[in-house]
Amino acid sequence: MSVLLTATCAVPAVGAVVTAALPAGSTEARRRNTKIVATVFSVATLALAGAVAARFDPDGARYQLTESYSWIRSFGITFALGVDGIGAVLALLTAVLVPVVLLASWHDADPAVAPPEGSFENRRRTQAFFALVLAVEAMVIVSFYATDVFLFYVFFEAMLIPMYFLIGGFGDRAGGPESARQRSYAAVKFLLYNLLGGLVMLAAVIGLYVIAQDQGLGTFDLQTLTAAVADGRLQIGGTAEKALFLGFFFAFAVKAPLWPLHTWLPNAMGEATAGTAVLITAVVDKVGTFAMLRFCLGLFPDASKTFAPAILVLSLIGIVYGALLAIGQKDIKRLVAYASISHFGFIIMGIFAMTSQGQSGATLYMVNHGISTAAWMLVAGFLISRRGSRLIADYGGVQKVAPVLAGTFLIGGLATLSLPGLAPFVSEFLVLVGTFSRYPAVGIVATFGIVLAALYALLLYQRTMTGPVKEEVRGMPDLKVRELAVVAPLVALTVLLGVYPKPLTDLVNPSVNATLSQVHQTDPTPAHPVSADHGTAQDGTARSGGEHK
Amino acid sequence: MSSTGWLAAAGGSTQSIPAPHIEYGQLSPMLVVFGAAVVGILLEAFLPRRLRHWAQVVTALVGLAGAFVAVLVLAVQGYGTTKVGAIAMGAVALDGPTLFLQGVILLVAVVAVLTYAERRLEPKAGGEPADAFAAQASATPGGEQERSAIRAGFTTSEVFPLTMFAVGGMLLFPAANDLLTMFVALEVFSLPLYLLCALARRRRLLSQEAAVKYFLLGAFASAFFLFGTALLYGYAGTVRLGEVAEVISGNALLTPALVSSTQNDALLLVGLAMLTVGLLFKVGAVPFHSWTPDVYQGAPTPVTGFMAAATKVAAFGAVLRLFYVAFPALRLDWRPVLWGVAILTMVVGAVLAVTQQDVKRLLAYSSIAHAGFILTGVIASNRQGVGSVLFYLLAYSFVTLGAFAVVTLVRDSKGEATHLSSWAGLGRRSPLVAAVFALFLLAFAGIPLTSGFTGKFAVFQAAAAGGATPLVIVGVLSSAVAAFFYIRVIVLMFFSDPQPGGPTVAVPSAFTATAIGIGVLVTIGLGLLPQYFLDLASKAVFFVG
């Protein structure tokens, strides 16, 4: 039994403990040590997660590198890890983003300018921030690797606590005097929404266990349960299956978030630091969409099919609603948040369209949205930290003063609006094609989301970066070396995965097909066959001309 | 059985009354505790004042440890698993639940005694270190007598023997195999608690008010219990739990007089209802909960912690035994009632807690909500139900003890600062204490990886398996409401600015530090690796019938 997966989960967890235990950062040097130690742990995690993805054999078994240790025998709970293509890719995304986030947040958790004498909180701030980020990373990776429903649930819930302290404890410097109050409001809203979702899911988890136990399957093991569902050994039955599906789906829809359960996201992303906002939207929220794919579809195939049309409508509303509200935002970070709501609509639509292109696209979308939003948000964070304001109206003409900053901000924006050649285009295209082949009307309406995305992304750029140079913006420094080091890998990945997504699709496709076969769905016969893995890149570039220009 | 033996002895005047057969070894946990209590009284009478504190602490701890060892020895010998049976002429049941709950109560009492022994938090009075208890309880609050008692450095070291008597009663309560023994145990542990409530050093009037309220309402509840016992005796002709069950199910041989009384279901149902009222009062279930906030607030905080944890353990032990041993045949009658009580308890406890401004009252309402969660496990009426309730009690009592121990640390010049507004910014002044309290709050809220989650999962799982799915849904929703007020306190501690002149966190002696440390360890331990204790609880589910 390989321990690679456990190691990948354990390294950031150990890192969190070590970072928290380092001596308090009363001096600049000590704080730097803390940051370096945390970054080293996150890079080690990246190496391990990379090794997991490299060792995953797409043509092999559904779950690989499996490990299983007895945990709570009384309830049939095991500490069971295993990885499929989707989990491997998303864990890798997490492991890529966390070092980037740490580097981007390098000074966000430094003590206030004049710390009160002997104030403990200020001395421990740096340790706390870096340790909490690593704790979130560990819990997210366990969630992606868990093959035990209960184990997944535990970490799905537990990650709320470090997230909550990250949102509530480390705010944006740009906030006014009201910001502490708004921040704690945002943190509480985040926690309560997600906790409610989690508790509803707990009822469903218990229900699932009781039903399975009645039929002689006293276990939470995902593989056993899905196999039993597939071959009819576990018959949950109409109403119960629908109720359980809704219980699970509610939790994931809050986390993802799906309209109308999204309202916590703009608050949380607006008030948190840019790094934390990336952690929320690019890392933690992905657990929600990932879990829809793995748990909702695998455990409740019939209910998934029953509810798919309703969920498609909600995601469609989310796509349009998020984009429209993004256009109307005055606050840069809230704009990014609403844009994310629109993107989560696309992801969920791709999952519940129940086609292999849709689901492959949704999985790629999770990765690409993570990378591109991280780039966009982090550059926005650098911009905001220079001017001390989140309001779009406070900026203008930045591209003349800080061209590199403006350029990377543009790339982030263009990726968000799915410019062909950049990574998000591939996934958005796949999702739309996949949806269109089964639900043409839904696909058509969703296309408007792309148009709206062009509006909000380009308007934001135009208002902040172009035009006459504002007085306050004059003399604004361009990106520093550290900031360039943050943005460069993200931009590189956006471009690379835009032209050559094959490594990702190769990893993801077999798992997606396995998921689809669980729901007994096959792709509808397309009028014009599109090969999901091979043709996309070329196909995408070929069609782009007509669609975008 | 015993009644016929007694009659025979009385009839034959030449015979002497046979001495009852008592299994001293198997009763040893209780005997050791009562013995330690009596020794404590003697120490109080004969030792000079300045030696008493230490002598009492040592006696209490040794007594509790000895009793715990006795429980372990009995468990190892197989009492509770293979050798279950009624002892002391059938008055006491020695079975799994008895030993498990006795073990929990003794551990809880050890931790509670540690918090009692704390003398570093209060400023010295009359040159002597002072604890949390009144210098002289009988003195008029604020009067000259009280001032002189404080100046003289008096302390009320009687709290230790009083607590030991209460512990003894609590050990007997879940073990009682007949209704009269149960009543006696109820009184034995309640009376010392009434007294202990009145002994707070600060805010004497509030403390005395708490004691009077607790006493009056408690006496009322005891009367209900006793009257219920009488009615049931009228119905069944016996107070032994197992025999009551036999009579109800119609398997017992009845005398002609009883045949007519067993026709009368009113006696049975009213009797059961009154017993239920008496017990639900002790667990603090709605609508018999109104004493809880006042008493929790007024009592000295170490006593509150002890009471909140140990009373709940003992009382739920008795609830389980009563419903599972004496009235399993009436399940269709009592389950709907308990359904209603459980729903009310969870909802009312969680909703009223939201508006509380005092941390002790908040914890009181939270304990009401938790009583509701535990009741869902009782309602399950299956093996998992018993096991999950036992585990929940273990998990909950250590979180509670820890939380109240932390409350004793946050102080201003007037003693403990229990108003929530003064806890603002505590996380910035003393992050460690705030983090520990946050851990306990998260455990109360049932966040995964804490003991509270494991317990909640266990009872809800048992309830769902027992067909009480709607209860689980209500439980989950009230958990969400409850989470709101626990999180409100965390927000206050970590994200609000400290008030100028707010309370400080006193540095405790090793006693309170150990108590809190044990609380933290158990909370995390039962969250991460609960398997051993779940096994223990599921092995201990068989009642002697």
Interface residues (C-beta under 8 A of the other chain):
Chain A: S70 W71 I72 R73 S74 F75 S119 F120 E121 R124 Y153 V154 F155 E157 A158 L160 I161 Y164 F165 G168 G169 A180 R183 S184 A187 V188 L191 L192 L195 L196 L199 V200 L202 A203 I206 G207 Y209 V210 Q213
Chain B: G387 G427 R428 R429 S430 P431 L442 A445 I447 P448 L449 F453 T454 F457 A458 F460 Q461 A464 A465 T469 V472 I473 V476 L477 S479 A480 A483 F484 I487 R488 V491 F494 F495 S496 D497 P530 Q531 L534 D535 S538
